[in-house]
Amino acid sequence: MQIEYRVRPVTRFIVTRFESDTGPDGRDSGGCSTKGEFDNFDTAYQVAYALCRDEHQRLGWPVGDERIKYPEHHDGLREPKMEVVGSLLSDTGGSAREKLGLGPEQGYVDLANRQLAGQAK
């Protein structure tokens, strides 16, 4: 019999939300929360972008508002290749949704909400 233990690197991508504010007394405060953990950068980026866009729309802030910062893609891409399907965002090819177990009517915001609820694969 032979037994071997090894340590192998694992790369995961975590989506976070950071919020900062200056109170009426002039003091700055902030906090960070984790929104999900993903196997690859592209999926994490698409989820982060969808969450940011959803919050941006809910807040009603105009496009280009400096108060909200969208995630940046490592290849310089500012917006993912996504389309709006009803009120949900989806990748144009659909392959990422299939890999994540999302139906055609679901978008990345649904995935992030499932992830937060501990139901994501």
TIDRENDO-135470 format. One record per residue: residue number from 1; residue in three letters; x, y, z of N, C-alpha, C in turn. Coordinates in steps of 0.05 Angstrom, whole numbers, plus 5000, padded with zeros to 4 digits. Layout:
N
seq / type / nX / nY / nZ / caX / caY / caZ / cX / cY / cZ
NUM / ALA / X / Y / Z / X / Y / Z / X / Y / Z
...
***
This chain:
121
seq / type / nX / nY / nZ / caX / caY / caZ / cX / cY / cZ
1 / MET / 5017 / 4977 / 5000 / 5000 / 5000 / 5000 / 5018 / 5025 / 5000
2 / GLN / 5008 / 5045 / 4986 / 5023 / 5071 / 4985 / 5003 / 5093 / 4988
3 / ILE / 5009 / 5112 / 5005 / 4991 / 5135 / 5010 / 5007 / 5161 / 5006
4 / GLU / 4994 / 5180 / 4993 / 5008 / 5205 / 4988 / 4988 / 5228 / 4992
5 / TYR / 4997 / 5248 / 5006 / 4981 / 5272 / 5009 / 4995 / 5294 / 4993
6 / ARG / 4979 / 5311 / 4981 / 4990 / 5333 / 4966 / 4973 / 5358 / 4971
7 / VAL / 4986 / 5381 / 4968 / 4972 / 5406 / 4970 / 4971 / 5417 / 4941
8 / ARG / 4947 / 5424 / 4933 / 4944 / 5435 / 4906 / 4931 / 5462 / 4907
9 / PRO / 4939 / 5480 / 4889 / 4926 / 5506 / 4889 / 4898 / 5505 / 4879
10 / VAL / 4880 / 5521 / 4890 / 4853 / 5523 / 4881 / 4847 / 5553 / 4877
11 / THR / 4836 / 5558 / 4854 / 4828 / 5586 / 4848 / 4798 / 5588 / 4848
12 / ARG / 4788 / 5607 / 4864 / 4759 / 5613 / 4865 / 4756 / 5643 / 4862
13 / PHE / 4733 / 5651 / 4853 / 4728 / 5679 / 4849 / 4704 / 5687 / 4866
14 / ILE / 4708 / 5707 / 4883 / 4688 / 5715 / 4902 / 4677 / 5743 / 4893
15 / VAL / 4650 / 5745 / 4892 / 4637 / 5770 / 4886 / 4632 / 5784 / 4913
16 / THR / 4641 / 5809 / 4915 / 4636 / 5824 / 4940 / 4622 / 5850 / 4933
17 / ARG / 4609 / 5861 / 4953 / 4596 / 5887 / 4951 / 4607 / 5905 / 4973
18 / PHE / 4619 / 5927 / 4965 / 4630 / 5946 / 4985 / 4613 / 5971 / 4984
19 / GLU / 4605 / 5981 / 5008 / 4590 / 6005 / 5010 / 4604 / 6024 / 5029
20 / SER / 4606 / 6049 / 5021 / 4618 / 6069 / 5040 / 4600 / 6093 / 5040
21 / ASP / 4601 / 6108 / 5062 / 4584 / 6131 / 5065 / 4597 / 6151 / 5084
22 / THR / 4591 / 6175 / 5080 / 4600 / 6196 / 5099 / 4575 / 6206 / 5114
23 / GLY / 4577 / 6203 / 5140 / 4554 / 6210 / 5157 / 4551 / 6240 / 5160
24 / PRO / 4530 / 6248 / 5173 / 4525 / 6277 / 5178 / 4547 / 6290 / 5195
25 / ASP / 4561 / 6274 / 5211 / 4583 / 6285 / 5227 / 4609 / 6286 / 5212
26 / GLY / 4608 / 6278 / 5186 / 4633 / 6279 / 5170 / 4650 / 6255 / 5172
27 / ARG / 4642 / 6235 / 5187 / 4658 / 6211 / 5191 / 4651 / 6191 / 5169
28 / ASP / 4672 / 6178 / 5158 / 4668 / 6158 / 5137 / 4663 / 6130 / 5150
29 / SER / 4646 / 6115 / 5138 / 4642 / 6088 / 5147 / 4638 / 6070 / 5122
30 / GLY / 4641 / 6044 / 5125 / 4638 / 6026 / 5103 / 4636 / 5997 / 5112
31 / GLY / 4629 / 5981 / 5093 / 4626 / 5952 / 5099 / 4627 / 5936 / 5074
32 / CYS / 4635 / 5911 / 5076 / 4637 / 5893 / 5053 / 4622 / 5868 / 5059
33 / SER / 4607 / 5858 / 5039 / 4593 / 5833 / 5042 / 4599 / 5815 / 5018
34 / THR / 4600 / 5789 / 5022 / 4605 / 5769 / 5001 / 4578 / 5762 / 4989
35 / LYS / 4577 / 5762 / 4962 / 4553 / 5756 / 4948 / 4553 / 5728 / 4935
36 / GLY / 4577 / 5716 / 4932 / 4578 / 5689 / 4920 / 4606 / 5681 / 4914
37 / GLU / 4610 / 5656 / 4910 / 4636 / 5644 / 4904 / 4633 / 5627 / 4879
38 / PHE / 4651 / 5630 / 4860 / 4648 / 5617 / 4834 / 4674 / 5604 / 4824
39 / ASP / 4670 / 5585 / 4807 / 4693 / 5570 / 4796 / 4710 / 5585 / 4776
40 / ASN / 4698 / 5604 / 4762 / 4713 / 5618 / 4741 / 4707 / 5648 / 4742
41 / PHE / 4725 / 5663 / 4731 / 4723 / 5692 / 4732 / 4699 / 5702 / 4716
42 / ASP / 4695 / 5691 / 4692 / 4674 / 5701 / 4675 / 4646 / 5699 / 4688
43 / THR / 4641 / 5676 / 4701 / 4615 / 5673 / 4714 / 4613 / 5693 / 4738
44 / ALA / 4634 / 5695 / 4753 / 4634 / 5714 / 4776 / 4630 / 5743 / 4766
45 / TYR / 4643 / 5750 / 4744 / 4640 / 5776 / 4732 / 4611 / 5781 / 4723
46 / GLN / 4600 / 5762 / 4710 / 4572 / 5765 / 4700 / 4552 / 5768 / 4723
47 / VAL / 4556 / 5753 / 4744 / 4539 / 5755 / 4768 / 4543 / 5782 / 4781
48 / ALA / 4568 / 5791 / 4784 / 4573 / 5817 / 4797 / 4561 / 5839 / 4780
49 / TYR / 4564 / 5838 / 4754 / 4553 / 5858 / 4736 / 4522 / 5859 / 4738
50 / ALA / 4510 / 5835 / 4738 / 4481 / 5834 / 4740 / 4471 / 5845 / 4767
51 / LEU / 4484 / 5838 / 4789 / 4476 / 5848 / 4815 / 4479 / 5879 / 4816
52 / CYS / 4501 / 5889 / 4805 / 4506 / 5918 / 4805 / 4485 / 5932 / 4788
53 / ARG / 4480 / 5921 / 4765 / 4460 / 5933 / 4747 / 4432 / 5933 / 4759
54 / ASP / 4425 / 5911 / 4772 / 4399 / 5909 / 4785 / 4397 / 5930 / 4807
55 / GLU / 4418 / 5933 / 4824 / 4417 / 5953 / 4846 / 4416 / 5981 / 4834
56 / HIS / 4432 / 5985 / 4813 / 4433 / 6011 / 4800 / 4405 / 6019 / 4790
57 / GLN / 4391 / 6001 / 4778 / 4364 / 6006 / 4768 / 4344 / 6011 / 4791
58 / ARG / 4347 / 5995 / 4812 / 4329 / 5998 / 4835 / 4332 / 6025 / 4848
59 / LEU / 4357 / 6035 / 4849 / 4363 / 6061 / 4861 / 4354 / 6084 / 4844
60 / GLY / 4351 / 6079 / 4818 / 4342 / 6100 / 4800 / 4363 / 6121 / 4793
61 / TRP / 4388 / 6114 / 4798 / 4410 / 6133 / 4792 / 4414 / 6134 / 4762
62 / PRO / 4422 / 6157 / 4751 / 4427 / 6158 / 4722 / 4451 / 6143 / 4713
63 / VAL / 4452 / 6136 / 4688 / 4475 / 6122 / 4676 / 4500 / 6139 / 4679
64 / GLY / 4522 / 6128 / 4687 / 4547 / 6143 / 4690 / 4549 / 6155 / 4718
65 / ASP / 4530 / 6151 / 4736 / 4531 / 6162 / 4763 / 4556 / 6151 / 4777
66 / GLU / 4571 / 6169 / 4789 / 4597 / 6162 / 4802 / 4593 / 6147 / 4828
67 / ARG / 4568 / 6146 / 4839 / 4563 / 6134 / 4865 / 4563 / 6103 / 4863
68 / ILE / 4561 / 6092 / 4839 / 4561 / 6063 / 4836 / 4583 / 6055 / 4817
69 / LYS / 4598 / 6035 / 4824 / 4620 / 6026 / 4808 / 4615 / 5997 / 4799
70 / TYR / 4614 / 5993 / 4773 / 4611 / 5966 / 4762 / 4637 / 5951 / 4763
71 / PRO / 4636 / 5924 / 4763 / 4661 / 5909 / 4764 / 4676 / 5913 / 4738
72 / GLU / 4702 / 5910 / 4740 / 4719 / 5912 / 4716 / 4729 / 5884 / 4707
73 / HIS / 4728 / 5879 / 4682 / 4737 / 5854 / 4671 / 4767 / 5855 / 4667
74 / HIS / 4780 / 5832 / 4672 / 4809 / 5832 / 4670 / 4820 / 5837 / 4642
75 / ASP / 4804 / 5834 / 4621 / 4813 / 5840 / 4594 / 4805 / 5867 / 4584
76 / GLY / 4795 / 5884 / 4603 / 4787 / 5911 / 4597 / 4758 / 5914 / 4589
77 / LEU / 4744 / 5892 / 4586 / 4716 / 5892 / 4579 / 4700 / 5905 / 4601
78 / ARG / 4684 / 5925 / 4596 / 4668 / 5938 / 4616 / 4641 / 5926 / 4620
79 / GLU / 4629 / 5915 / 4599 / 4603 / 5903 / 4601 / 4604 / 5875 / 4590
80 / PRO / 4591 / 5856 / 4604 / 4591 / 5828 / 4594 / 4573 / 5826 / 4569
81 / LYS / 4578 / 5805 / 4553 / 4561 / 5801 / 4530 / 4535 / 5789 / 4540
82 / MET / 4516 / 5806 / 4546 / 4491 / 5798 / 4558 / 4468 / 5812 / 4543
83 / GLU / 4444 / 5800 / 4545 / 4421 / 5813 / 4534 / 4399 / 5813 / 4555
84 / VAL / 4380 / 5831 / 4552 / 4358 / 5832 / 4571 / 4336 / 5814 / 4561
85 / VAL / 4327 / 5796 / 4578 / 4305 / 5778 / 4572 / 4283 / 5784 / 4592
86 / GLY / 4263 / 5798 / 4584 / 4243 / 5807 / 4603 / 4257 / 5826 / 4622
87 / SER / 4256 / 5820 / 4648 / 4270 / 5837 / 4668 / 4295 / 5824 / 4677
88 / LEU / 4303 / 5801 / 4665 / 4326 / 5786 / 4673 / 4349 / 5789 / 4654
89 / LEU / 4373 / 5788 / 4664 / 4396 / 5789 / 4647 / 4404 / 5760 / 4640
90 / SER / 4414 / 5756 / 4616 / 4423 / 5729 / 4610 / 4447 / 5731 / 4591
91 / ASP / 4464 / 5711 / 4591 / 4486 / 5711 / 4572 / 4474 / 5705 / 4545
92 / THR / 4486 / 5716 / 4523 / 4474 / 5713 / 4497 / 4476 / 5684 / 4487
93 / GLY / 4495 / 5669 / 4495 / 4497 / 5642 / 4485 / 4482 / 5622 / 4501
94 / GLY / 4476 / 5627 / 4527 / 4461 / 5610 / 4543 / 4477 / 5587 / 4556
95 / SER / 4502 / 5583 / 4547 / 4518 / 5561 / 4557 / 4525 / 5564 / 4586
96 / ALA / 4530 / 5588 / 4595 / 4537 / 5592 / 4623 / 4513 / 5586 / 4641
97 / ARG / 4489 / 5594 / 4632 / 4465 / 5588 / 4647 / 4461 / 5558 / 4650
98 / GLU / 4465 / 5543 / 4628 / 4462 / 5514 / 4629 / 4481 / 5501 / 4648
99 / LYS / 4506 / 5510 / 4648 / 4527 / 5499 / 4666 / 4520 / 5504 / 4695
100 / LEU / 4506 / 5526 / 4700 / 4500 / 5534 / 4727 / 4473 / 5523 / 4736
101 / GLY / 4459 / 5509 / 4719 / 4433 / 5497 / 4726 / 4411 / 5517 / 4726
102 / LEU / 4414 / 5539 / 4710 / 4393 / 5559 / 4708 / 4376 / 5554 / 4684
103 / GLY / 4350 / 5557 / 4686 / 4332 / 5553 / 4663 / 4333 / 5578 / 4646
104 / PRO / 4320 / 5577 / 4622 / 4321 / 5599 / 4603 / 4307 / 5624 / 4614
105 / GLU / 4289 / 5621 / 4634 / 4275 / 5644 / 4645 / 4291 / 5657 / 4668
106 / GLN / 4313 / 5645 / 4676 / 4328 / 5655 / 4699 / 4353 / 5670 / 4690
107 / GLY / 4362 / 5689 / 4705 / 4386 / 5704 / 4699 / 4406 / 5702 / 4722
108 / TYR / 4427 / 5717 / 4720 / 4449 / 5715 / 4739 / 4441 / 5726 / 4767
109 / VAL / 4422 / 5744 / 4768 / 4412 / 5754 / 4794 / 4400 / 5731 / 4809
110 / ASP / 4385 / 5713 / 4794 / 4373 / 5689 / 4806 / 4395 / 5671 / 4817
111 / LEU / 4417 / 5668 / 4802 / 4439 / 5651 / 4812 / 4451 / 5663 / 4837
112 / ALA / 4455 / 5689 / 4838 / 4467 / 5701 / 4861 / 4449 / 5698 / 4885
113 / ASN / 4423 / 5701 / 4881 / 4404 / 5698 / 4903 / 4404 / 5669 / 4913
114 / ARG / 4406 / 5650 / 4895 / 4407 / 5621 / 4903 / 4433 / 5616 / 4918
115 / GLN / 4455 / 5629 / 4909 / 4481 / 5625 / 4921 / 4480 / 5636 / 4950
116 / LEU / 4467 / 5659 / 4953 / 4465 / 5671 / 4980 / 4448 / 5654 / 4998
117 / ALA / 4429 / 5640 / 4987 / 4411 / 5624 / 5003 / 4423 / 5596 / 5008
118 / GLY / 4447 / 5591 / 4996 / 4461 / 5565 / 5000 / 4449 / 5543 / 4983
119 / GLN / 4435 / 5550 / 4962 / 4423 / 5530 / 4945 / 4437 / 5526 / 4919
120 / ALA / 4457 / 5542 / 4912 / 4471 / 5540 / 4887 / 4489 / 5515 / 4887
121 / LYS / 4493 / 5505 / 4863 / 4510 / 5481 / 4860 / 4539 / 5487 / 4865
***
